[in-house]
Amino acid sequence: MLGDNMSTILAFRKGRATSFPLLVCCRRRAALMLARRLYCHDRWLASEYNPSDEASRFFENKHD
């Protein structure tokens, strides 16, 4: 999984988080991965190189 949020990527890699909502996501993801026998590699990606951010960047104000 590629993501530009460092705290989320690290939480998913370790399987723990101090934020309770993020911890719930980590546990759900771990349960799904165990149930389906999946393994996921989590990688951080800089925001400017994240292809899924392109649609949201369309609406940013450009200061020329």
Rosetta blueprint (number, residue, H / E / L):
1 M L
2 L E
3 G E
4 D L
5 N L
6 M H
7 S H
8 T H
9 I H
10 L H
11 A H
12 F H
13 R H
14 K H
15 G L
16 R L
17 A L
18 T L
19 S L
20 F H
21 P H
22 L H
23 L H
24 V H
25 C H
26 C H
27 R H
28 R H
29 R H
30 A H
31 A H
32 L H
33 M H
34 L H
35 A H
36 R H
37 R L
38 L L
39 Y L
40 C L
41 H L
42 D L
43 R E
44 W E
45 L L
46 A L
47 S H
48 E H
49 Y H
50 N L
51 P H
52 S H
53 D H
54 E H
55 A H
56 S H
57 R H
58 F L
59 F L
60 E L
61 N L
62 K L
63 H L
64 D L
